[in-house]
Amino acid sequence: LRAQNKKLYLATFAAVLGPLSFGFVLGYSSPVIPELRKIDDPKLRLDGNQASWFGSVVTLGAAAGGILGGYLVDKVGRKLSLMVCSIPYVFGYIVIISAQNVWMLYFGRVLTGIASGITSLVVPVYISEISHPKVRGMLGSCVQLMVVTGILGAYVAGITLKWRWLAVVCSFPSCIMLLFMSFMPETPRFLLNCNKRSEAIASLHFLRGPHADLEWEFRQIEASIQEEGLNLSEFKNPSLYRLLVIGMALMFFQQVTGINAFMFYAETIFEDANFKDSRLASVVVGSIQVCFSAVAALIIDKSGRKVLLYISGIIMTLSTALFGLYFKMVLPNRNNSSNPDLWLTLNSASPGTESSISWLAVVSLGLFVAGFSLGWGPVPWLVISEIFPLKARGVLSGACVLTNWVMAFLVTKEFNDFIGFLTSYGTFWLFSAFCCLGVTFTAFYVPETKGQTLEQIEAYFRRS
């Protein structure tokens, strides 16, 4: 089986260079914002509001990229969509490298965001369609693993490189992806959907190896496509609405767990716990993400999708509740609604209070990042790549990706307003409640897709 999988793994590696590029985009802002806030050039220097836009404008670009990706993936195919998205990645970094003012920085970030949005939609679809059931979960989870590897790579490179040179390094994975993907096949399902039967057989032979028995798998894919015939009127079908609700809800709950809020304040939490090198602290957090994303990839095909969502959700519920307790203890008699900057308030708390229980913040953050990486990070992306019918996959996946990135923008941009309205501990307890709701939703509505072919999953939902 491993010998047969070699070319499948090679095609997956070429595809996940996209999520690696996506991770570099997300990680780029963390080491760069502190540098740009102190830069001598007044045209490039960021104030507090500009810094928040520099970090969050990527999510707006990614939301637009999700819509564009939903169109491209059905019109030009999975392979060509991945090759096309390398262009805004590279061009975005060129704009950042040559930036003469803040608006050029924003524009470069938007372009890399658009590429990230296309990537986040197309890569899970490509991997799910080329994989067989025994390894689809593992290979699909490599998407999240490569995203967090990219984030960690940006953190590590940011320790020694200035912001322009860091942008140069961040552009490399997308260039390599363009080169590698040019030698990889289109997915057999997309080729059959375009009535390219001989190309589909050749693609399946490439992915499964020359000695694999392909007849049963090919017949099953072909029968599914012949039955399909989806048109706009079929979007009235309740089974499609159910799938769309499941996918959008998974993306909603992934973001309202508070992952972006935790990551945004990670450096300051570690500083308060006497980790003086905040950049090194980011590397620690990134390493935790990579380790537990790798664990999720290794066990997901044996444990199943729902089990990981349960374990992950429970860990995150407890860790966000503990994090809220930390702020309740540090600021016992203080309503910080008059000062929405959480860390200005924290630093004005009574001396020694936070340092005596700083371990609680560090443990909470470590648990949360580990829990998220184990389930709610990789699994929603995997599930939406599995449950949608072939001919509706682009449109429905686009709606889910749009939901994810809009919620990411809202949580990132409005986090301080939440603190002002609910207090710091109230905000994290709200995240804890959403984590709990996510577990409940999983129990009642999320299907278990472990060990099933995409056609079997599709047939199940058609019957139901």
N, C-alpha and C positions, 0 to 999 in steps of 0.2 A: 504493500500500500504506500509506503514512504517513497519507493522508487517511482511509482505512478504519480505521486503528488509533487515531484520536483518542479515541473514546469508550472503547476498550479501555484506553488509557493513563489516562484519567480514572478509570475504575473501579479500576485498579491503584493509582493515587495515593490514592484514598479508603481502600483496604484497607491500604496500607503506612503509613498514619498510626498503625495499631495497633503494628507493630514500632518506629515512632518513639517511641511511648509506652513501649514495652518497654525501649528504649534509655535513656530518661530514668530509668526505674526502676533499671536497672543502674548508671547513672552517678551517681545521686543520692547514694549512700553515700560516694563518694570524697571530695568536698569537705565533706560534712556530718560524717563521723566525727571528723576533727580538731577541728572546732568544738564538737561535743557532748562531747568528752573534756575540754574546757577551760571548759565553760559554768558559770556561777555557781550555777545551780539544782541542788542535790544530787539531786533527784528525777529529773532528766533527764540528769545527767552519766553518761557511759559509762566503765566501766573496760575493761581489755584484753579480757576474756572477753565482756562485753556488746557491745563494738564488733564482735567477730568474729560474734556472733549477729545483730547489726543488719545486717551485710553478707550473711550466709549464709542467714538465715531466709526471704529472698525465694525461694531455690531450692526450699525445702520447699513454699511456697505454689504455686510454679510446677509442681511435681510433681503436686500435687492438681489444679491447673488443667488439666494435660494430660489427666488422667483425665476430668474434667468436660467438657473440650472434645471429647474423643472421643465422648462421649454426645451433647452438644448438636449437633455438626456433622452427625450423621446424623438426629437427631430433629427439630430446628427449622430446619435448613439452615445454609448457610455465611454468608449475609448477616445473618440474625437473630442468629447466634452472635457475630458481630463487634460488632453493636450492643449486645448484652447485656453483653459483656465491658468496655464503657466504664463500666458502673456500678461494679464493684469498683475500677477505676482511680480514678475520681473520689472515691468514698467512702473509699478507702484514704488518699488525700492529705488529705481533710477530717479524718480521724482523726489523721494526723501533725500537721497544722497546729494542731489543738486539743489536742495531747498535753499531759498534765499529769504523766506519769511514763513510765518506760522501757517498761512493758508496753503502753501505748498506742502507742508508737513501733513495737514489735514487731508489734502487731495491724495497724497501718496498712501495714507492710511485707509482712505475709502477704497482705493483701487485694490489694495491687498485684502481688504475686507470683502469686496465683491468676489475675488478669487477664492477666498476662504468659504464663502457661502456656497459657491458652485461645488467646491471640493467636498464640503460636509454633506451635500446631497448625493453627488455622483459616486463617490468612492464606496460607501456602504452598498449601494445598488450594484455596482460592478462586481464587488467581492461576493455578494450573496448569489449573484447569477452565474458566476464561474465555479463556485464551490459545490461540493457534494455534502450531504447532511452530516456526515461524521466529523467534518472539520469546519463547517460553516460558522459555528459559534466562535471557535478559536480565531479563525481568520478575520471574522467580522469585528471581534474585540481588539484586533491589532490596530484598528482605526484610532480608538481612544488611546491605546498604548503609544502610538506614534505621535499623537497630538501632545501628550504630556512629555514625551521624549524631546519634542521640539521646544516646548516651553523650558524644560531643563537646559537644553542646549543653548537657548538664548540667554538664560540666567548665567550659565558658566562662561560663555563667550563675553557677556557684558561686564564680567569682573575685570577683564584686561583690555577690552576694545572700546574705543570712542564710538559715538553713536553713528557716524557715517560708515566706519569700517564694519560695525556690527550689521548695518543694513546690507553691505556687500556680502557678508557671510550668510545672512538670512536668505539671500536670493539664490544660493547654490542648489538647495534641494529641488526647487521647482524646475531649474534648468536640467538637472539629472533626470527628473520625472519625464520631461518632454522627450529626452533622448531614449529612455528605457521603454516608455509606452509606445513609441513608434514601432517597436519590435514585438509587441504583445497583441493577442487577438482581440477582436470584438467579442462580446458575450454571445454564446449560441442562441440564447432566447431572443435577443434583439435581432440577430441575423435571420432567424426563422420568422420572426414577426414581420420582417421586410421581404419575406419570400426568397431568401438567399440560402437555399437548402444545402447546396454543396459547400458553401463557406461555413455554414453552421456545423456541418459534419467535421470539416477540417479544424475548426476551432475546438470542438469537443475532443478530437484526437490529440491536439496539442496539449490541452489541459489535463487529460486523463492518461496520456501515454499511448504508444502505438499498440500495446498488447492488452489494453483494457477492453472489457466487454461493454460496448456502448449502446447496444440495440435497445435494451429496456429503457434506459434513461432518455435516449433520443425520442423513442416512441411516446413516452410520457409527456415530454416537453411539447412535441408536435401536436398531440391530442389536445393539450391544454390551450394551445394557441388557436387551434381550429374551433374549439368551443367558444372562444372568447368573444370576438366581434363586438367589442365595447364601443358604444357611441355616446353622445352627450345625453340622450334621453335616459340612459342607464344610470346616470348620476342621481336619478330619483330613487334608485334601489336602496332600501334601508340597510342592507348589508354593507354597502359602500360607506354610508353615513357612520355606521358603527365603527368601521375600521378607521375612518378619518378622526372620529372622536377619540378613539384609543390612542392613535398616533399623536394628535395635538395635545391630549392630556399628559402623555408621557413627557413631551417636550416642555409643557408648562411646569409640571412638577419638578423636572430636572433643574430648571432655573430658579424657582421659588424656594428651593432648599437653602438658598443663600450662598451657593458656591462662589459666586463672584465677590460677594461681600467679604467672605473669609479670606479669599486670595488677595483682595485689595489691601486688607489690613494685616496680612501675615507678617510683613517686615517689622511693623511697629510692635506687634505682640511679642515677637522674639527679642526685640530691643528692650522691652520692659522686663523680660525674663533674663536680662543680663547677657543676651547674645548681641555683642556690640557691633559686629559686622553684619549689617542688614542684608547685604548681597549674599553673604554666605548662608544666611537664614533662608533666603529664597531658594537656594540650591538644596537645602535640607528638605523644604516642603516639596520641591519638584522631584526629589529622589523618592520620597514617600509615594507620590503619585505614580511614578514609573513602576516601582516595586509592586504595588497592589493592582495596578492595571495589568501587569504581567501575570500575576496570580489569577486574576479574573479570566484572562485569555486562556490559561492552562486548564481551568476547571469548569468553564461555562458549558462545554458539551457533555460533561458528566453530571454536573449539579442541576443544570437547567437554568432558564432565564429568570423564572419567577422566584426561585430560592435565593438567587443573588440579589434580586430587588428587595426581598423581605429582609435579608441580613443587612444589606446596605442601608435600607430605610430606617431600621431599628437603631443601628449604630449612629446614624446622623441625627435621629430624633433625640437620643440621649446626649450626644456631644453638643448640639446646639442649645439644649436645655442647660447643660453645664456651663456653656459659654455665657449664657444669660445670667446664670447664678454668679459667675465671676464678676460681671459688671454690677450686679446687685450688691455684692459684698464690698467692692471697691468704692462704689458710690452709694452708700446705704441711705443717705438722707437727702439726695440731690436729684431733682428733676432737671434733666439737661435739655429741656425743650427750648430754653432761651439761647442755648449754644449748641447748634446741631453738629459741630465738629467734635466727634466722639473723643478724639485723642487730645484735643486741647482741654476738654473736660477731665479726661482721665489724668492728665499731667497736673491738673490743679487739685486733684484729690489729696487727702491728707497724706503726708510723707510716710513712706514705708508700708502703706496699706497694700498697694498693688504688688510690691516686691515679695511680701510674705506669702501671697497665694498665687504668684505668677505661674507656678507649676500647673495650676488648674487651667489657665489659659493655653499653655503649651500643650498639655495633654488633650484638651478639648479640640484644639486645632488639628493635632496629629490624628486623633480618632476620626474627626470629620473628613479630612482629606483621604484617609485610608478607606473609610466607609464609602465615600462617593466614588472613588476609583474602582472599588470592588463591584459595584452594581449600577448605581444611577448615572455614572459617567458613561460606561460603554453600552449597557443593555438597551436603553431607549433607541440609540442609533441603529443597533442591530435589529431590533424588533420592527422598526418602520421599514427596514430594507427587506423584511421577510413577508409581511402580512398583506401588502397591497397587490392587487391583480396587475399582471404585466402591462396591459395597455393603459392603466390608470396610474402606474407607478410614478411617473414623472410629475403629474399634476398633484397627486395626494402627498407625495414626499415633499414637493415644493411648499405646500401649505403648512406641513409640519416644521420644515426648516425655517420658514418665515415666522411661525409662532415662537420657535426657540430663540431666534435672534432678536425679535422684538422684546420678548421677556428679558433676555440678557441685557439689552439696552436699558430697559426700565429699572431693573434691579441695580445695575451699575450706576446709572445716572441719578436715581432718586434715593439712594441708600441714606444719605445724610438727612434728607427730608423725613424719611421714616423714623430716624433717630430723634429728630426734633419733635415729631408728633407722638411717638410711642415710648420714648426714652431708649437708651441703648439696650438694656436688658429686655424690655418689652419687644423690641425688634427681633432679637435672637430667639425669644420664646415664640414669636409669630413664625419664624422659620421652622422651629421645632414642630409646631402644629401642622405646617404644610408637609413636613417630612412624614408625619404620622398619617395625614390624609393620603399621601402618595402610596404608603403601604396598604391602606384600606382599599384604595382604587385598584391596586395590583391584585389583591385577593379576589375581587369580584369581577373585574373586566379584562385583565391582561391575559391573553392566551399563552399556553406553553408550546413553544415551537421546536423544542429540542428533538433532534433525530428525524424530523419530517422534511420531505422535499418541498420546494416552493409550490409545486403543483398540488401536493397533498394539503398544504396549508390553505391554498386558494379554494380547493374543492370543499374543505371543511366550512369555510365561511360562506360559500355559495349555498351549501345545504342549510346552514343555520339562519 
